[in-house]
Amino acid sequence: MSFMDKVGSMMMRPGEDAVPKDEVPWWMKYLGRGLGTVGGGIAIFLGLWNCIGILLADVGCLISGMWQMVAGFTVIVIEAPCCCMFIDFVQSLSDFVDKRPYWNRAALYCGIAIPAILFCPGLGSVFGSGLIFGTGVVYGMMSLGKKYVLTFGRNLIYAIG
């Protein structure tokens, strides 16, 4: 057993199989989790910023801000349950979503990101909900399979380099 296998076995969730069931690269999984966690936090902050629009009597931006904060909290609960340990059902919800196929998570994230942009198409809504939508796109690519993900990664490396 190599050193990385030992570290990986220590970082597993309780009850998780040692051999992954899917063939998605590790960097894609961490990209989805990281983008979801950071994007959810930014979406909450920018949703609060949109709620200040009520001072200008803009009810659409208030509704958009509240929707965006709920969407950001939902993404954080699913992607990083350790951030919400004080809520008792968070771990069971996260485990339930982890057992579902990736396309379910992609559809959920893309679906909850769109209404905030429709209610108030400002920069705060587009950026905050755009990060949640981007997380849905990453999970959508993960659901397409290993061949598409590796092609995407190779093209991304060519584009950067």
C-alpha positions, 0 to 999 in steps of 0.5 A: 500500500503506497503512502497516497493510498494510506492518506486516501483511506484516512480521508474517506467518509465512514462507510465509503468504499475504498475503491471508487465506483466511478472513473472520474479523475480526482481533480474533477471531484475536488474541482466540483466540491471546491467550486461549490463550497466557494461559490455557495459562500460568495452567492450568500454574500452577494445575495445579501448585497442584492437584498440591500436593493430594497432600499431603492424599492427594487423588490425583484432584487430583494427576491433575487437576493433571498433566492440566491442566499438559499441556493448558496446555503443549499450548495454549501450543505451538500458540498461541505457539510462540515461547514454546517455541523450545527444542523442535525440533518446536514450529514444525512442530506449530504450522504443522500446526494452523494449516492445519487448520479452526478447528473442529478446534482448538475440539474439541481445546481443549474436549476436553482441558479437561474431564477436569481438571474431572472429576477435581478440581472445585475452583476451580483446575481450573475456572478453569485449564481454563475458560480453555482451554475458553474458547479452544475456544469462541472458535475454535468461533465462528470456525469458524461464520463471519463472520456469527456472529462479527460478531453476537457482537461487536455484542452484546458491545459492546452488553452492555459499553456 
